[in-house]
Amino acid sequence: MTQTYQAPAFAMPENACDCHVHIFDADRFPLSANRVYTPDHAPVAALKHHLAQLSFRRAVLVQASPYGTDNRCILDGVARLGQDRARAVAVIDDSFSEDDLVRMHDAGVRGIRLNLRTHGDVDAKSIAAQLDHAVKRVAHLGWHIQVFTTLANIALLADQLAALPVTLVLDHMCCLDAAGDTAQPGFAQLCDLLACDHVYLKLSALYRVSTAEGYGDAQPFVEALFTARPDRMLWGSDWPHTMPAPGTVRSPDKIEYFRPEDNGRALNLVAQWAGDPAIVNAMLVDNPARLYWR
């Protein structure tokens, strides 16, 4: 799975952070029996190689769906990298006690993720209830809630999201369709939502929103998002790229190999579209530090 990336086209600032990576090490940490797919191997050693190629010092380890609510793999990753270099975003359920959450905080967890895509979106009322429940579990810890969802749900829940009493992180650009235009339903609401001081957005995984060669059709969206709130933009590679090929039927009974992705090229594109070295520095250093290392 080792891949050579395009070199960064700019001087990488100190403490630059890849805000969205996963670890898969089924030999040491068994996958969930209820998983939708079985990922290939991507241990901490491979993550270190990925970060070194891009001259990133820091990373945010996000719990991946094949592990369910067993967060041991990412907690081990944080421990091995050290908390000055790594933080984690976990997935929990009601089996987690208050003491469990405190221990996770001490181990480097700074948020929980609600994945509304892997198992399919549910209705707005159900999503709203999930958000309310999540707030009650984590607000006192100062954690954020990270949501993997769509522009359609942003439009439906914009008022509730704007009123959340905790920090909200939206990943993968809310699955916008770069083949469309910036007038597509939900994008204006997303830009409006970013005006709230508690909302961050991950400019992660261009390949999830664009199928164009070179991802050029994502440029107007990324530029609009930078214009809306440059001090709330985050960059994430989504390494090691678990998105299956179009038409693939996911199954837990076979290994799903990772998508080859030039993360250096993706990073350079986003930095170019930012148009200002200060905005790039904020995206890679200042914004992650404020969110994950406070």
C-alpha positions in Angstrom: 0.0 0.0 0.0 3.1 2.3 0.0 2.6 5.1 -2.5 4.8 8.0 -3.5 3.2 11.4 -3.3 3.7 14.6 -5.2 6.0 16.8 -3.0 4.3 19.8 -1.3 4.6 22.9 -3.5 5.1 25.1 -0.5 7.2 25.2 2.7 5.3 23.0 5.2 4.8 24.9 8.5 5.8 23.4 11.8 3.2 21.3 13.5 1.1 20.9 10.3 -1.7 18.5 10.9 -3.5 15.9 8.8 -6.9 16.1 10.4 -8.5 12.9 9.1 -6.7 9.6 9.0 -7.6 6.0 10.0 -5.7 3.0 11.3 -6.5 -0.6 10.5 -4.5 -3.2 12.4 -6.8 -6.3 12.6 -3.9 -8.5 13.7 -3.7 -6.6 17.0 -7.3 -5.2 17.2 -10.0 -7.4 15.7 -12.6 -5.8 13.5 -16.3 -5.6 14.4 -18.4 -8.7 13.6 -21.1 -6.3 12.3 -18.8 -4.4 9.9 -20.0 -3.6 6.4 -16.6 -4.2 4.8 -13.1 -5.6 5.7 -10.3 -3.1 5.0 -6.8 -3.9 4.1 -3.9 -3.5 6.6 -2.9 0.1 7.5 -1.0 0.1 10.9 0.7 3.0 12.7 4.0 2.4 10.9 2.3 3.0 7.5 0.6 6.1 8.9 4.0 7.5 10.0 5.3 6.9 6.5 2.3 8.8 5.0 2.8 11.8 7.4 6.6 11.9 6.7 6.1 12.1 2.9 4.0 15.2 3.4 6.2 16.6 6.2 3.2 16.5 8.6 4.0 16.3 12.3 0.5 15.9 13.6 -2.5 13.8 12.8 -6.1 13.3 14.0 -7.0 9.6 14.2 -10.7 9.1 13.4 -12.5 5.9 14.4 -13.4 3.9 11.3 -16.7 2.1 10.9 -15.2 -1.5 10.6 -14.2 -1.1 14.3 -17.6 -0.1 15.5 -17.3 1.3 19.0 -14.1 -0.5 19.9 -11.7 2.5 19.9 -8.6 0.6 21.1 -6.8 0.8 17.7 -6.9 4.6 17.5 -6.1 5.0 21.2 -3.1 2.8 20.7 -2.1 4.9 17.7 -2.3 8.1 19.8 -0.2 6.5 22.5 2.5 5.4 20.1 2.6 8.7 18.3 2.3 10.7 21.6 -0.4 13.2 22.4 1.7 16.2 21.2 1.5 14.6 17.8 -1.9 12.9 17.8 -5.4 13.3 18.9 -8.4 11.0 18.3 -12.1 11.2 17.4 -14.0 8.2 18.8 -17.3 6.4 18.2 -19.3 5.6 21.3 -22.7 4.2 22.4 -24.6 4.1 25.6 -22.5 1.3 27.0 -19.7 3.9 27.7 -19.8 5.1 31.3 -18.8 8.5 32.4 -15.5 7.0 33.7 -14.9 5.5 30.3 -15.2 8.9 28.7 -12.9 10.5 31.2 -10.3 7.8 30.5 -10.6 8.4 26.8 -10.2 12.1 27.3 -7.0 11.5 29.2 -5.9 9.2 26.4 -6.3 12.0 23.8 -9.9 11.8 22.5 -11.3 15.2 21.7 -14.5 14.4 19.9 -17.0 11.8 18.8 -18.1 11.0 15.3 -21.6 10.4 14.0 -21.4 8.5 10.7 -24.7 9.0 8.9 -23.4 7.6 5.5 -22.0 4.1 5.9 -25.3 2.6 7.0 -27.4 5.1 5.1 -28.9 8.5 6.1 -31.9 8.4 8.4 -34.7 10.9 8.7 -34.1 14.4 10.1 -36.0 13.8 13.3 -33.8 10.8 14.1 -30.6 12.7 13.3 -31.7 15.6 15.5 -32.3 13.1 18.4 -28.8 11.6 17.9 -27.3 15.1 18.0 -29.1 16.0 21.2 -28.1 12.8 22.9 -24.5 13.2 21.8 -24.4 16.7 23.2 -25.6 15.4 26.6 -22.8 12.8 26.6 -19.8 15.0 25.7 -20.5 18.7 26.3 -19.1 18.7 29.8 -15.8 17.2 28.5 -15.3 20.0 26.0 -15.5 17.5 23.1 -16.8 18.3 19.6 -19.2 16.3 17.5 -18.0 15.3 14.1 -20.6 14.5 11.5 -20.3 12.6 8.2 -23.4 13.6 6.3 -24.8 15.2 3.2 -25.7 18.7 2.0 -29.4 17.6 2.1 -29.2 17.0 5.8 -27.4 20.3 6.3 -30.3 22.0 4.7 -32.8 20.1 6.8 -31.0 20.7 10.1 -29.4 24.1 9.6 -31.2 25.8 12.4 -30.4 23.0 15.0 -26.8 22.8 13.9 -26.4 26.6 14.2 -27.8 26.4 17.8 -25.6 23.4 19.0 -24.0 24.2 22.3 -20.8 22.3 21.4 -18.3 22.5 18.5 -19.5 20.9 15.3 -17.0 19.4 12.7 -18.3 18.5 9.3 -16.1 16.2 7.3 -15.6 15.4 3.6 -17.2 18.7 2.6 -20.6 17.3 3.4 -20.5 15.0 0.3 -21.2 17.9 -2.1 -21.4 17.2 -5.8 -18.5 19.0 -7.5 -20.0 18.1 -10.9 -22.9 20.4 -10.0 -22.6 24.1 -9.2 -22.5 26.1 -6.0 -26.3 26.7 -6.2 -27.0 23.1 -5.4 -29.4 22.6 -2.4 -27.6 22.8 0.9 -24.4 24.5 -0.1 -25.6 28.0 0.7 -26.8 26.8 4.1 -23.4 25.2 4.7 -21.7 28.5 4.0 -24.1 30.3 6.3 -23.5 27.7 9.0 -19.8 28.4 8.8 -20.5 31.9 10.1 -21.2 30.4 13.5 -18.1 30.3 15.6 -18.6 26.7 16.7 -18.5 25.1 13.2 -15.5 23.7 11.4 -15.3 22.0 8.0 -12.8 19.4 6.7 -11.6 20.0 3.2 -10.9 16.3 3.1 -11.0 13.6 0.4 -11.5 15.5 -2.9 -12.1 12.2 -4.5 -15.3 11.7 -2.5 -16.9 14.8 -4.1 -15.3 14.9 -7.5 -14.8 12.3 -10.3 -13.1 14.8 -12.7 -9.5 14.3 -13.7 -7.5 16.5 -11.4 -10.5 17.4 -9.3 -10.7 20.8 -10.9 -14.5 21.0 -10.6 -14.1 21.2 -6.8 -12.2 24.5 -7.0 -15.3 26.8 -6.9 -16.6 25.1 -3.9 -13.3 25.1 -2.0 -12.8 28.8 -2.8 -16.3 29.6 -1.6 -15.7 27.8 1.6 -12.4 29.6 2.2 -14.2 32.9 1.6 -16.9 32.0 4.0 -14.7 31.1 7.0 -10.9 30.6 6.4 -10.3 30.3 10.2 -12.5 27.2 10.4 -11.1 25.2 7.5 -9.2 22.0 8.2 -7.3 19.7 5.8 -7.5 15.9 5.9 -6.2 13.3 3.6 -8.7 10.6 4.6 -5.8 8.2 4.4 -5.7 5.2 3.7 -8.7 5.8 1.4 -11.4 3.2 2.0 -13.8 4.4 -0.7 -14.6 1.4 -3.0 -14.6 1.6 -6.7 -17.9 2.5 -8.4 -20.2 -0.4 -8.7 -18.4 -2.4 -5.9 -20.6 -4.3 -3.5 -19.1 -4.1 -0.1 -18.8 -7.3 1.9 -17.2 -8.3 5.2 -16.1 -11.6 3.6 -13.4 -10.2 1.4 -10.6 -7.7 1.8 -11.4 -4.3 0.3 -8.1 -2.8 -0.9 -7.5 0.9 -0.5 -7.9 3.4 -3.3 -4.6 4.8 -4.7 -4.5 8.5 -4.0 -1.8 11.1 -4.4 -2.3 13.1 -1.2 0.5 15.5 -2.2 -1.4 16.5 -5.3 -4.7 16.9 -3.3 -2.9 19.0 -0.7 -1.3 21.2 -3.3 -4.6 21.8 -5.1 -6.3 22.9 -1.9 -3.4 25.2 -1.0 -3.4 26.7 -4.4 -7.2 27.4 -4.2 -6.7 29.0 -0.8 -4.7 31.7 -2.6 -2.9 33.0 0.5 -0.1 31.4 2.5 -1.6 32.7 5.7 -4.8 30.9 5.1 -2.9 27.7 4.3 -1.0 28.0 7.5 -4.2 28.5 9.4 -5.8 25.5 7.8 -2.8 23.2 8.6 -1.6 24.6 12.0 -3.7 27.2 13.7 -7.2 25.8 13.2 -6.3 22.2 14.2 -4.3 23.5 17.2 -7.4 25.5 18.4 -9.7 22.6 17.9 -7.7 19.5 19.0 -4.9 20.7 21.3 -6.7 23.2 23.6 
